[in-house]
């Protein structure tokens, strides 16, 4: 909310709602990824983290697909 206590304009309220939705989805995805031991105990070069996270996300999708 603005510092003066007034209500947000409708477009800002809608933007905040979208932001909350996307953030919640990302936070849940990261929490699920932490279930994989390889990411929880990650001790490799930081430059390889993107590839590792992508691989884990792919494996997670395969698990969901059954």
PyMOL Python script that loads the backbone (N, CA, C, O; Angstrom):
from pymol import cmd

cmd.read_pdbstr("""\
ATOM      1  N   UNK A   1       0.843  -1.182   0.000  1.00  0.00           N
ATOM      2  CA  UNK A   1       0.000   0.000   0.000  1.00  0.00           C
ATOM      3  C   UNK A   1       0.886   1.242   0.000  1.00  0.00           C
ATOM      4  O   UNK A   1       2.015   1.219   0.489  1.00  0.00           O
ATOM      5  N   UNK A   2       0.365   2.298  -0.543  1.00  0.00           N
ATOM      6  CA  UNK A   2       1.114   3.554  -0.514  1.00  0.00           C
ATOM      7  C   UNK A   2       1.332   4.027   0.924  1.00  0.00           C
ATOM      8  O   UNK A   2       0.596   3.651   1.836  1.00  0.00           O
ATOM      9  N   UNK A   3       2.353   4.857   1.103  1.00  0.00           N
ATOM     10  CA  UNK A   3       2.698   5.352   2.431  1.00  0.00           C
ATOM     11  C   UNK A   3       1.608   6.164   3.092  1.00  0.00           C
ATOM     12  O   UNK A   3       1.555   6.254   4.318  1.00  0.00           O
ATOM     13  N   UNK A   4       0.731   6.760   2.290  1.00  0.00           N
ATOM     14  CA  UNK A   4      -0.331   7.584   2.877  1.00  0.00           C
ATOM     15  C   UNK A   4      -1.546   6.766   3.311  1.00  0.00           C
ATOM     16  O   UNK A   4      -2.519   7.331   3.811  1.00  0.00           O
ATOM     17  N   UNK A   5      -1.505   5.442   3.128  1.00  0.00           N
ATOM     18  CA  UNK A   5      -2.589   4.576   3.579  1.00  0.00           C
ATOM     19  C   UNK A   5      -3.733   4.424   2.599  1.00  0.00           C
ATOM     20  O   UNK A   5      -4.715   3.745   2.899  1.00  0.00           O
ATOM     21  N   UNK A   6      -3.627   5.035   1.447  1.00  0.00           N
ATOM     22  CA  UNK A   6      -4.705   4.914   0.456  1.00  0.00           C
ATOM     23  C   UNK A   6      -4.646   3.552  -0.223  1.00  0.00           C
ATOM     24  O   UNK A   6      -3.638   2.851  -0.139  1.00  0.00           O
ATOM     25  N   UNK A   7      -5.725   3.187  -0.890  1.00  0.00           N
ATOM     26  CA  UNK A   7      -5.790   1.906  -1.596  1.00  0.00           C
ATOM     27  C   UNK A   7      -4.968   1.965  -2.878  1.00  0.00           C
ATOM     28  O   UNK A   7      -4.758   3.026  -3.466  1.00  0.00           O
ATOM     29  N   UNK A   8      -4.512   0.786  -3.287  1.00  0.00           N
ATOM     30  CA  UNK A   8      -3.775   0.698  -4.545  1.00  0.00           C
ATOM     31  C   UNK A   8      -4.729   0.852  -5.722  1.00  0.00           C
ATOM     32  O   UNK A   8      -5.899   0.480  -5.632  1.00  0.00           O
ATOM     33  N   UNK A   9      -4.230   1.400  -6.824  1.00  0.00           N
ATOM     34  CA  UNK A   9      -5.057   1.418  -8.039  1.00  0.00           C
ATOM     35  C   UNK A   9      -5.341  -0.020  -8.474  1.00  0.00           C
ATOM     36  O   UNK A   9      -4.551  -0.919  -8.183  1.00  0.00           O
ATOM     37  N   UNK A  10      -6.439  -0.242  -9.155  1.00  0.00           N
ATOM     38  CA  UNK A  10      -6.790  -1.617  -9.572  1.00  0.00           C
ATOM     39  C   UNK A  10      -5.702  -2.307 -10.381  1.00  0.00           C
ATOM     40  O   UNK A  10      -5.490  -3.508 -10.210  1.00  0.00           O
ATOM     41  N   UNK A  11      -5.012  -1.596 -11.247  1.00  0.00           N
ATOM     42  CA  UNK A  11      -3.980  -2.244 -12.063  1.00  0.00           C
ATOM     43  C   UNK A  11      -2.812  -2.716 -11.210  1.00  0.00           C
ATOM     44  O   UNK A  11      -2.206  -3.744 -11.511  1.00  0.00           O
ATOM     45  N   UNK A  12      -2.487  -1.979 -10.150  1.00  0.00           N
ATOM     46  CA  UNK A  12      -1.401  -2.404  -9.270  1.00  0.00           C
ATOM     47  C   UNK A  12      -1.834  -3.603  -8.420  1.00  0.00           C
ATOM     48  O   UNK A  12      -1.035  -4.502  -8.160  1.00  0.00           O
ATOM     49  N   UNK A  13      -3.087  -3.614  -7.993  1.00  0.00           N
ATOM     50  CA  UNK A  13      -3.591  -4.751  -7.225  1.00  0.00           C
ATOM     51  C   UNK A  13      -3.575  -6.018  -8.081  1.00  0.00           C
ATOM     52  O   UNK A  13      -3.224  -7.093  -7.593  1.00  0.00           O
ATOM     53  N   UNK A  14      -3.957  -5.895  -9.361  1.00  0.00           N
ATOM     54  CA  UNK A  14      -3.919  -7.046 -10.274  1.00  0.00           C
ATOM     55  C   UNK A  14      -2.482  -7.525 -10.493  1.00  0.00           C
ATOM     56  O   UNK A  14      -2.221  -8.727 -10.528  1.00  0.00           O
ATOM     57  N   UNK A  15      -1.561  -6.581 -10.638  1.00  0.00           N
ATOM     58  CA  UNK A  15      -0.154  -6.934 -10.828  1.00  0.00           C
ATOM     59  C   UNK A  15       0.389  -7.662  -9.598  1.00  0.00           C
ATOM     60  O   UNK A  15       1.120  -8.643  -9.731  1.00  0.00           O
ATOM     61  N   UNK A  16       0.039  -7.194  -8.421  1.00  0.00           N
ATOM     62  CA  UNK A  16       0.478  -7.848  -7.186  1.00  0.00           C
ATOM     63  C   UNK A  16      -0.076  -9.269  -7.082  1.00  0.00           C
ATOM     64  O   UNK A  16       0.611 -10.182  -6.625  1.00  0.00           O
ATOM     65  N   UNK A  17      -1.334  -9.442  -7.513  1.00  0.00           N
ATOM     66  CA  UNK A  17      -1.955 -10.769  -7.466  1.00  0.00           C
ATOM     67  C   UNK A  17      -1.220 -11.736  -8.394  1.00  0.00           C
ATOM     68  O   UNK A  17      -0.963 -12.882  -8.027  1.00  0.00           O
ATOM     69  N   UNK A  18      -0.885 -11.268  -9.594  1.00  0.00           N
ATOM     70  CA  UNK A  18      -0.142 -12.106 -10.534  1.00  0.00           C
ATOM     71  C   UNK A  18       1.244 -12.433  -9.981  1.00  0.00           C
ATOM     72  O   UNK A  18       1.718 -13.563 -10.106  1.00  0.00           O
ATOM     73  N   UNK A  19       1.884 -11.450  -9.377  1.00  0.00           N
ATOM     74  CA  UNK A  19       3.214 -11.650  -8.807  1.00  0.00           C
ATOM     75  C   UNK A  19       3.165 -12.697  -7.691  1.00  0.00           C
ATOM     76  O   UNK A  19       4.026 -13.574  -7.623  1.00  0.00           O
ATOM     77  N   UNK A  20       2.165 -12.606  -6.827  1.00  0.00           N
ATOM     78  CA  UNK A  20       2.024 -13.582  -5.737  1.00  0.00           C
ATOM     79  C   UNK A  20       1.825 -14.990  -6.279  1.00  0.00           C
ATOM     80  O   UNK A  20       2.392 -15.950  -5.757  1.00  0.00           O
ATOM     81  N   UNK A  21       1.019 -15.109  -7.326  1.00  0.00           N
ATOM     82  CA  UNK A  21       0.734 -16.411  -7.914  1.00  0.00           C
ATOM     83  C   UNK A  21       1.999 -17.043  -8.494  1.00  0.00           C
ATOM     84  O   UNK A  21       2.291 -18.211  -8.238  1.00  0.00           O
ATOM     85  N   UNK A  22       2.742 -16.264  -9.272  1.00  0.00           N
ATOM     86  CA  UNK A  22       3.969 -16.777  -9.886  1.00  0.00           C
ATOM     87  C   UNK A  22       5.000 -17.105  -8.813  1.00  0.00           C
ATOM     88  O   UNK A  22       5.660 -18.142  -8.879  1.00  0.00           O
ATOM     89  N   UNK A  23       5.138 -16.230  -7.834  1.00  0.00           N
ATOM     90  CA  UNK A  23       6.120 -16.467  -6.775  1.00  0.00           C
ATOM     91  C   UNK A  23       5.796 -17.744  -5.999  1.00  0.00           C
ATOM     92  O   UNK A  23       6.699 -18.514  -5.672  1.00  0.00           O
ATOM     93  N   UNK A  24       4.533 -17.970  -5.706  1.00  0.00           N
ATOM     94  CA  UNK A  24       4.144 -19.182  -4.976  1.00  0.00           C
ATOM     95  C   UNK A  24       4.498 -20.423  -5.783  1.00  0.00           C
ATOM     96  O   UNK A  24       4.985 -21.403  -5.220  1.00  0.00           O
ATOM     97  N   UNK A  25       4.263 -20.399  -7.085  1.00  0.00           N
ATOM     98  CA  UNK A  25       4.578 -21.541  -7.930  1.00  0.00           C
ATOM     99  C   UNK A  25       6.084 -21.810  -7.948  1.00  0.00           C
ATOM    100  O   UNK A  25       6.516 -22.960  -7.880  1.00  0.00           O
ATOM    101  N   UNK A  26       6.870 -20.750  -8.039  1.00  0.00           N
ATOM    102  CA  UNK A  26       8.324 -20.907  -8.053  1.00  0.00           C
ATOM    103  C   UNK A  26       8.811 -21.445  -6.714  1.00  0.00           C
ATOM    104  O   UNK A  26       9.652 -22.343  -6.674  1.00  0.00           O
ATOM    105  N   UNK A  27       8.289 -20.901  -5.617  1.00  0.00           N
ATOM    106  CA  UNK A  27       8.698 -21.361  -4.289  1.00  0.00           C
ATOM    107  C   UNK A  27       8.356 -22.844  -4.089  1.00  0.00           C
ATOM    108  O   UNK A  27       9.141 -23.592  -3.507  1.00  0.00           O
ATOM    109  N   UNK A  28       7.193 -23.259  -4.569  1.00  0.00           N
ATOM    110  CA  UNK A  28       6.813 -24.664  -4.447  1.00  0.00           C
ATOM    111  C   UNK A  28       7.720 -25.557  -5.302  1.00  0.00           C
ATOM    112  O   UNK A  28       8.100 -26.648  -4.877  1.00  0.00           O
ATOM    113  N   UNK A  29       8.060 -25.095  -6.488  1.00  0.00           N
ATOM    114  CA  UNK A  29       8.955 -25.868  -7.355  1.00  0.00           C
ATOM    115  C   UNK A  29      10.329 -26.019  -6.715  1.00  0.00           C
ATOM    116  O   UNK A  29      10.916 -27.101  -6.755  1.00  0.00           O
ATOM    117  N   UNK A  30      10.844 -24.951  -6.130  1.00  0.00           N
ATOM    118  CA  UNK A  30      12.146 -25.030  -5.464  1.00  0.00           C
ATOM    119  C   UNK A  30      12.089 -25.968  -4.264  1.00  0.00           C
ATOM    120  O   UNK A  30      13.038 -26.711  -4.014  1.00  0.00           O
ATOM    121  N   UNK A  31      10.996 -25.943  -3.528  1.00  0.00           N
ATOM    122  CA  UNK A  31      10.849 -26.837  -2.384  1.00  0.00           C
ATOM    123  C   UNK A  31      10.838 -28.293  -2.833  1.00  0.00           C
ATOM    124  O   UNK A  31      11.446 -29.149  -2.190  1.00  0.00           O
ATOM    125  N   UNK A  32      10.144 -28.577  -3.944  1.00  0.00           N
ATOM    126  CA  UNK A  32      10.120 -29.945  -4.459  1.00  0.00           C
ATOM    127  C   UNK A  32      11.501 -30.377  -4.935  1.00  0.00           C
ATOM    128  O   UNK A  32      11.885 -31.533  -4.764  1.00  0.00           O
ATOM    129  N   UNK A  33      12.248 -29.447  -5.533  1.00  0.00           N
ATOM    130  CA  UNK A  33      13.584 -29.782  -6.022  1.00  0.00           C
ATOM    131  C   UNK A  33      14.526 -30.112  -4.876  1.00  0.00           C
ATOM    132  O   UNK A  33      15.446 -30.912  -5.046  1.00  0.00           O
ATOM    133  N   UNK A  34      14.314 -29.515  -3.726  1.00  0.00           N
ATOM    134  CA  UNK A  34      15.186 -29.774  -2.585  1.00  0.00           C
ATOM    135  C   UNK A  34      15.024 -31.199  -2.061  1.00  0.00           C
ATOM    136  O   UNK A  34      15.863 -31.674  -1.295  1.00  0.00           O
ATOM    137  N   UNK A  35      13.967 -31.878  -2.461  1.00  0.00           N
ATOM    138  CA  UNK A  35      13.783 -33.272  -2.066  1.00  0.00           C
ATOM    139  C   UNK A  35      14.829 -34.172  -2.710  1.00  0.00           C
ATOM    140  O   UNK A  35      15.126 -35.251  -2.196  1.00  0.00           O
ATOM    141  N   UNK A  36      15.385 -33.734  -3.828  1.00  0.00           N
ATOM    142  CA  UNK A  36      16.428 -34.502  -4.490  1.00  0.00           C
ATOM    143  C   UNK A  36      17.748 -34.239  -3.782  1.00  0.00           C
ATOM    144  O   UNK A  36      18.180 -33.092  -3.669  1.00  0.00           O
ATOM    145  N   UNK A  37      18.382 -35.290  -3.311  1.00  0.00           N
ATOM    146  CA  UNK A  37      19.608 -35.160  -2.519  1.00  0.00           C
ATOM    147  C   UNK A  37      20.710 -34.429  -3.279  1.00  0.00           C
ATOM    148  O   UNK A  37      21.502 -33.710  -2.669  1.00  0.00           O
ATOM    149  N   UNK A  38      20.773 -34.596  -4.584  1.00  0.00           N
ATOM    150  CA  UNK A  38      21.844 -33.970  -5.353  1.00  0.00           C
ATOM    151  C   UNK A  38      21.791 -32.446  -5.248  1.00  0.00           C
ATOM    152  O   UNK A  38      22.833 -31.791  -5.281  1.00  0.00           O
ATOM    153  N   UNK A  39      20.609 -31.882  -5.123  1.00  0.00           N
ATOM    154  CA  UNK A  39      20.507 -30.430  -5.019  1.00  0.00           C
ATOM    155  C   UNK A  39      20.662 -29.965  -3.573  1.00  0.00           C
ATOM    156  O   UNK A  39      21.175 -28.874  -3.324  1.00  0.00           O
ATOM    157  N   UNK A  40      20.232 -30.767  -2.646  1.00  0.00           N
ATOM    158  CA  UNK A  40      20.327 -30.400  -1.234  1.00  0.00           C
ATOM    159  C   UNK A  40      21.781 -30.328  -0.780  1.00  0.00           C
ATOM    160  O   UNK A  40      22.157 -29.436  -0.020  1.00  0.00           O
ATOM    161  N   UNK A  41      22.590 -31.264  -1.245  1.00  0.00           N
ATOM    162  CA  UNK A  41      23.997 -31.323  -0.857  1.00  0.00           C
ATOM    163  C   UNK A  41      24.904 -30.895  -2.014  1.00  0.00           C
ATOM    164  O   UNK A  41      25.931 -31.528  -2.262  1.00  0.00           O
ATOM    165  N   UNK A  42      24.542 -29.853  -2.703  1.00  0.00           N
ATOM    166  CA  UNK A  42      25.256 -29.424  -3.904  1.00  0.00           C
ATOM    167  C   UNK A  42      26.622 -28.865  -3.559  1.00  0.00           C
ATOM    168  O   UNK A  42      26.726 -27.842  -2.882  1.00  0.00           O
ATOM    169  N   UNK A  43      27.677 -29.535  -4.023  1.00  0.00           N
ATOM    170  CA  UNK A  43      29.035 -29.095  -3.740  1.00  0.00           C
ATOM    171  C   UNK A  43      29.853 -29.055  -5.033  1.00  0.00           C
ATOM    172  O   UNK A  43      31.035 -29.400  -5.038  1.00  0.00           O
ATOM    173  N   UNK A  44      29.241 -28.649  -6.083  1.00  0.00           N
ATOM    174  CA  UNK A  44      29.919 -28.578  -7.373  1.00  0.00           C
ATOM    175  C   UNK A  44      30.106 -27.125  -7.769  1.00  0.00           C
ATOM    176  O   UNK A  44      29.690 -26.216  -7.051  1.00  0.00           O
ATOM    177  N   UNK A  45      30.736 -26.915  -8.915  1.00  0.00           N
ATOM    178  CA  UNK A  45      30.957 -25.556  -9.401  1.00  0.00           C
ATOM    179  C   UNK A  45      29.616 -24.857  -9.611  1.00  0.00           C
ATOM    180  O   UNK A  45      28.666 -25.458 -10.112  1.00  0.00           O
ATOM    181  N   UNK A  46      29.548 -23.603  -9.229  1.00  0.00           N
ATOM    182  CA  UNK A  46      28.299 -22.851  -9.330  1.00  0.00           C
ATOM    183  C   UNK A  46      27.821 -22.752 -10.776  1.00  0.00           C
ATOM    184  O   UNK A  46      26.621 -22.646 -11.029  1.00  0.00           O
ATOM    185  N   UNK A  47      28.748 -22.787 -11.716  1.00  0.00           N
ATOM    186  CA  UNK A  47      28.359 -22.676 -13.129  1.00  0.00           C
ATOM    187  C   UNK A  47      27.558 -23.884 -13.610  1.00  0.00           C
ATOM    188  O   UNK A  47      26.888 -23.801 -14.639  1.00  0.00           O
ATOM    189  N   UNK A  48      27.611 -24.998 -12.890  1.00  0.00           N
ATOM    190  CA  UNK A  48      26.872 -26.192 -13.306  1.00  0.00           C
ATOM    191  C   UNK A  48      25.512 -26.309 -12.616  1.00  0.00           C
ATOM    192  O   UNK A  48      24.757 -27.241 -12.894  1.00  0.00           O
ATOM    193  N   UNK A  49      25.196 -25.381 -11.731  1.00  0.00           N
ATOM    194  CA  UNK A  49      23.938 -25.457 -10.990  1.00  0.00           C
ATOM    195  C   UNK A  49      22.727 -25.371 -11.913  1.00  0.00           C
ATOM    196  O   UNK A  49      21.732 -26.061 -11.693  1.00  0.00           O
ATOM    197  N   UNK A  50      22.801 -24.538 -12.938  1.00  0.00           N
ATOM    198  CA  UNK A  50      21.682 -24.401 -13.872  1.00  0.00           C
ATOM    199  C   UNK A  50      21.384 -25.728 -14.565  1.00  0.00           C
ATOM    200  O   UNK A  50      20.225 -26.130 -14.675  1.00  0.00           O
ATOM    201  N   UNK A  51      22.427 -26.403 -15.028  1.00  0.00           N
ATOM    202  CA  UNK A  51      22.232 -27.695 -15.697  1.00  0.00           C
ATOM    203  C   UNK A  51      21.672 -28.729 -14.734  1.00  0.00           C
ATOM    204  O   UNK A  51      20.798 -29.516 -15.095  1.00  0.00           O
ATOM    205  N   UNK A  52      22.178 -28.725 -13.510  1.00  0.00           N
ATOM    206  CA  UNK A  52      21.698 -29.682 -12.517  1.00  0.00           C
ATOM    207  C   UNK A  52      20.231 -29.438 -12.193  1.00  0.00           C
ATOM    208  O   UNK A  52      19.439 -30.380 -12.156  1.00  0.00           O
ATOM    209  N   UNK A  53      19.862 -28.175 -11.958  1.00  0.00           N
ATOM    210  CA  UNK A  53      18.471 -27.843 -11.643  1.00  0.00           C
ATOM    211  C   UNK A  53      17.550 -28.198 -12.803  1.00  0.00           C
ATOM    212  O   UNK A  53      16.437 -28.678 -12.591  1.00  0.00           O
ATOM    213  N   UNK A  54      18.011 -27.965 -14.023  1.00  0.00           N
ATOM    214  CA  UNK A  54      17.213 -28.302 -15.199  1.00  0.00           C
ATOM    215  C   UNK A  54      17.003 -29.813 -15.289  1.00  0.00           C
ATOM    216  O   UNK A  54      15.906 -30.274 -15.601  1.00  0.00           O
ATOM    217  N   UNK A  55      18.042 -30.569 -15.019  1.00  0.00           N
ATOM    218  CA  UNK A  55      17.918 -32.023 -15.032  1.00  0.00           C
ATOM    219  C   UNK A  55      16.963 -32.532 -13.972  1.00  0.00           C
ATOM    220  O   UNK A  55      16.174 -33.443 -14.222  1.00  0.00           O
ATOM    221  N   UNK A  56      17.033 -31.947 -12.791  1.00  0.00           N
ATOM    222  CA  UNK A  56      16.128 -32.347 -11.707  1.00  0.00           C
ATOM    223  C   UNK A  56      14.690 -32.007 -12.071  1.00  0.00           C
ATOM    224  O   UNK A  56      13.780 -32.799 -11.824  1.00  0.00           O
ATOM    225  N   UNK A  57      14.479 -30.828 -12.658  1.00  0.00           N
ATOM    226  CA  UNK A  57      13.128 -30.449 -13.070  1.00  0.00           C
ATOM    227  C   UNK A  57      12.598 -31.437 -14.109  1.00  0.00           C
ATOM    228  O   UNK A  57      11.425 -31.807 -14.077  1.00  0.00           O
ATOM    229  N   UNK A  58      13.466 -31.861 -15.027  1.00  0.00           N
ATOM    230  CA  UNK A  58      13.053 -32.839 -16.041  1.00  0.00           C
ATOM    231  C   UNK A  58      12.676 -34.171 -15.384  1.00  0.00           C
ATOM    232  O   UNK A  58      11.652 -34.766 -15.717  1.00  0.00           O
ATOM    233  N   UNK A  59      13.504 -34.625 -14.459  1.00  0.00           N
ATOM    234  CA  UNK A  59      13.192 -35.866 -13.748  1.00  0.00           C
ATOM    235  C   UNK A  59      11.886 -35.747 -12.962  1.00  0.00           C
ATOM    236  O   UNK A  59      11.095 -36.689 -12.911  1.00  0.00           O
ATOM    237  N   UNK A  60      11.674 -34.601 -12.362  1.00  0.00           N
ATOM    238  CA  UNK A  60      10.429 -34.384 -11.609  1.00  0.00           C
ATOM    239  C   UNK A  60       9.222 -34.472 -12.530  1.00  0.00           C
ATOM    240  O   UNK A  60       8.204 -35.060 -12.167  1.00  0.00           O
ATOM    241  N   UNK A  61       9.329 -33.892 -13.718  1.00  0.00           N
ATOM    242  CA  UNK A  61       8.229 -33.957 -14.683  1.00  0.00           C
ATOM    243  C   UNK A  61       7.976 -35.392 -15.137  1.00  0.00           C
ATOM    244  O   UNK A  61       6.826 -35.786 -15.334  1.00  0.00           O
ATOM    245  N   UNK A  62       9.042 -36.177 -15.302  1.00  0.00           N
ATOM    246  CA  UNK A  62       8.874 -37.577 -15.672  1.00  0.00           C
ATOM    247  C   UNK A  62       8.144 -38.340 -14.560  1.00  0.00           C
ATOM    248  O   UNK A  62       7.275 -39.170 -14.827  1.00  0.00           O
ATOM    249  N   UNK A  63       8.512 -38.045 -13.313  1.00  0.00           N
ATOM    250  CA  UNK A  63       7.854 -38.700 -12.172  1.00  0.00           C
ATOM    251  C   UNK A  63       6.369 -38.330 -12.151  1.00  0.00           C
ATOM    252  O   UNK A  63       5.520 -39.191 -11.923  1.00  0.00           O
ATOM    253  N   UNK A  64       6.055 -37.063 -12.387  1.00  0.00           N
ATOM    254  CA  UNK A  64       4.658 -36.633 -12.380  1.00  0.00           C
ATOM    255  C   UNK A  64       3.850 -37.276 -13.490  1.00  0.00           C
ATOM    256  O   UNK A  64       2.677 -37.602 -13.310  1.00  0.00           O
ATOM    257  N   UNK A  65       4.493 -37.459 -14.650  1.00  0.00           N
ATOM    258  CA  UNK A  65       3.807 -38.038 -15.798  1.00  0.00           C
ATOM    259  C   UNK A  65       3.490 -39.523 -15.575  1.00  0.00           C
ATOM    260  O   UNK A  65       2.580 -40.078 -16.192  1.00  0.00           O
ATOM    261  N   UNK A  66       4.252 -40.145 -14.689  1.00  0.00           N
ATOM    262  CA  UNK A  66       3.994 -41.539 -14.342  1.00  0.00           C
ATOM    263  C   UNK A  66       4.659 -42.452 -15.269  1.00  0.00           C
ATOM    264  O   UNK A  66       4.547 -43.669 -15.122  1.00  0.00           O
TER     265      UNK A  66
END
""", "prot")
cmd.dss("prot")
cmd.show_as("cartoon", "prot")
cmd.util.cbc("prot")
cmd.orient("prot")
